[in-house]
Amino acid sequence: MSLHTARELLEKTNGEWAVGAFNVTNLEEVQGVVSAAESENAPVIIMVSEGAVRHAELGYISAVCLNAAKQAKVPVAVQLDHGTSLEMGAQCIRSGFSAVMIDNSRLPLEDNVRITKRVVEVAHACGVSVEGELGIVGGKEDDLVVADDEARLTDPDVAEEFVRLTGIDVFAPAIGTVHGLYKSAPALDFSRLEDIRARVSVPLALHGGSDLSDEDIAKLIRCGINKINVGTDLKVAVTNAVRQVLAQNPDTHESRLLYKAVREAVRDTVVKKIRLFGASGRASSMRL
């Protein structure tokens, strides 16, 4: 399968299932994501945040992700996650990413529209899809920390106008999820999501898809979510796997034991998410 844009994958969901989008930082995590997608015959989105770019350097992480995507037996998109500037989006586009997410949700609406629209112009000229965000999702994402009282849900009326003015391909609304683990049961605004779905024609992305119940995930998909972002659940799986290896092998200096554990932990977690999202077996029916 060749590399695809995120929108190409998401438009195939038809409101019946969702594509998993998984944040990665290194080779083993990329291998784990693609291995899981292939074993489940499911499309997948590999996501690289600005923090991951700073950690791994764009040239290295883009080469790993794009090589994996182009060799994969299932449809794959490679996307920048939470890009904060046109410059970062342009760098990822030049590196070969098939999708970028631009997040200026904390800026005034006029600035968010202006910057996002410019990213869309640059990306579309290169055949790259763009995801935009309106409203503020709470919690922690890389270096960005949003306190509970700073989180802001998306106004459906403004969402409709934002999508129209910017020309984005995928829209990420804030409906009560948070980045990271939940301190208490999430207060998800399903009716708000349904209202946004009725007003917005492009696919919808859920940020803060980790640590949610199976029941909430199923309802979110029924209410219109097409893409579910998973980052923290992978971090938890990876760190737990490393701790387990070191606990069982306290005297080891064989780093490949750790790398193998990371790859397997990511693979197992992504397989579970793909099944939960209803994406297993969907790659066979996708005509791209």
N, C-alpha and C positions, 0 to 999 in steps of 0.2 A: 504494500500500500504506500502511496505517496503522502507527502505532507499536505495538510488541509488547513483552512482557516477555522477558527472556532465557530463562526456563524454557520459554515457548511455542515458541521457536525450537529450543532444544536437545532437547526431547522428540521432535522430528521426525527426529532423526539416526539413531535405531534402531541405534546402534553400528556403522554402516557408513561414516560420514563425520563431520566435525566442523565446527562453525561458527567462523569466524575472529572474534576480538575484538581490535580495534586501538586502541591508545592514541593520542589526538590532543591537540593543544595550541592549534591555530588554525584559521582559516577554510580555508586551502588544504589542510591535512591532512584535514579533514572532507570537503571536496570530492573529494579524491583517493580516499578510502575508499569513498564512496558511488558515485562514477563507476566504480570497479573492480567493485563489487558489482553494479551495473546491467549492466555489459558482460558479466559472467559469469552473470547471472541467478541470483545467490546471496544468501541471507540473510546479514546481517552484524550485528555488535555494535560500536557506537561506544563506546569507553571513555574516561572522563575521570578522571584521578587527582587526589588532593588537591593535588599539586604543580601540575598544570595549572589547577586552580581558583584557586590562589594567583597563578599567572602571568597568567591571562586574566580573572579575576573570574567568579564563578558566573553572574551575569546575562548576561554577554556569551557565554560559552562554551556555556551551556545553550540560549540563543536560536539560536545557530548550529547546534548539533547537532540540536535538536528540529525546527527548520525543515527541515533536510536530510532527517531521518528521515521527516517527514510528507509530503514531496514525492517521496520515493524511489519507484521503480517496483518495489522489492523489499522484503521484510520487514526491518525494522531495529529493534534495541533500543538504547537509550541508557543506559549504566550507569556509576555511580560505581565507580572501581577503588581498592581498598585504602583505603576509608574507615576512620578510626580511632576514630570516636565516633558516638554516637547523634545528636548535634547536626549533624554533617556529613551523615549519612545523611538526616536529616529535612529539611535545607535542600535537598538534591538532589531529594528526593521532592516538596517544595513547588514546586520549579522545573520539575517535569514529567518527570524521569527515570523510565524504566520499570523500572529495575533498580538495585540497589545492592549493592556488595560490602563487607562489614564485616570488617576484619582485626584481630582481637585475639589472634592466634596466639602472640604473645610473652608474653601474660598467663597466669597460672595457669588451669588448665582450668575451674575453677568460675567465674572472672570472665569468661572467654571465652564460656562457655555463657550466663551471666546477661545480658551485654551484647548478644550476638548474638540471643538470644531476644526481648529487648525491641525490637530493630530489626525483627525479623520481625513482631512484633505491630503496630508502627506501619506498616510497609510493606504488609502484607497488607490492612490496613484501607483502604489507598489503591489496591489492585490492583497493587502493585509487587512484583517477585520479589527474593529476597535470596540472595546467595552468601556462604558462610562458609568459613573456612579453619582447618585444624588441622595442626600441624606447622609447621616454619619453613623456608621456601625461602631458600637462600643468595643472595649477590650484592647488587646495588644496585638499589633501586626508589625513584626520587625522592630524598628525604632519608634514607631508611631503608637502612642498610648492615648486612649480616649477614655476619660472617666465616665462613670455612669451618667452623671448630670450633664455631660457634653454630648451624649448620643442624641441623634435627632432622626425621627422617622420621616420617610419620604411622603410628601404631599402628592396624591395621585394627579391632581390638576397640574401641578408644576412638572411632574414626571412626563406627562404627555407633551408639554411644551418643550421640555429639555430634549427629549428624543427627536422631536421634529426639527428643532433649531440646530442641533449638533450633527444629525445624520449618523449617529452611532449604530453599530450592528447588534450589540448586546447591551442590555441595561441592568445595572445592579442597584436594586432598591434597598433601603434600610427598613426592615420590618420587625425588629426586635431581637435579632440574633447578635452575637458578639464574637469577636476574634478571641481565640483561646478557649479555656475551660470555663464552664459556668459555675458561679458561686451559689446559685439557687436555680430553681426551675425557670427556664426562659419564658418570657411573656411574648409569644409570637402573635403578631396581628394578622391573622389569616384573612380577615375581611378587607383589610387595607391591600393585601397582596392581590386578592381577587379583583378589587377595583382597579389597581394598576394594570393587571393582566387584561382587563376589558378595554383599557384606554391605550395600551402600548402594543404595537404590532411586532416588535423585535423580540427575540428570545430573552428570558430573564435569568440572571445569575444570582445565586445565594452565596453571600459572603458570611463566614462564620458557620460553616457546615459541620464542624467537629463537635463532638460531645452532645449531639442531639439524639433523642429517642427514635427508635424505628418508626413509631407511630407518627411523630412529628415530621419525619422525612417523607413518609408516604403522603401525608396531608399536604405538605408543601408542594410536592410534585403535582398532586391533583389540583391545587390552586394556581398552578401555572409556572412553577420553577423548571427551567430546562437545564441548568448547569449548577452543580454543587461543588463549592470549593472546600478542599480538605487540606489543612496544614498541620494544625496542632495534634490531631490524632496520629499523624505520621511521626511527629517529634516524640510523642509519648512512646510509641511502639519502638522507635529506634533507641531511645535512651534506656528503656527497660531491657531491651535485648542486649545492649552493651553491658549493663549492670549484671545481667544474668551470666554472661560469658565470663566476666571478670570474677564473679563470685564462685563459679564452678572451676575456674582455672586461675587461681590467684598468683601463680608464679609464671604465667605465660608471658612471653614477649613477642608472640606471633600475631602481628597486627591483622593478618588476613583472617584470623578467626573472628575478629570484630567486624571486618568488612563483610564477611559472609553473613554474619548474624544481622547486620543492618539490611542487606539486600533481602534476606528471607523475611524479616519483620515487616518491611515495606510491602513486599509482595503479598504476604498473608493479609495485611490490613487493607490493601487496595482491592484484593479479591472480595473481601467481605463488603466493602463499600459498593463495588460494582454490582454485586448481587442485590444489595439493599436498594440501590437506585434503579433497579430493573433494567440494567444495561447489558446483562449477559446475553450473548448470542445475537445482539443487534447489528454487529458489524456485517454479517452475511447479507442483511437485507438493505444495506445502505448503498445506493448507487451514486457514486461521487465521480 
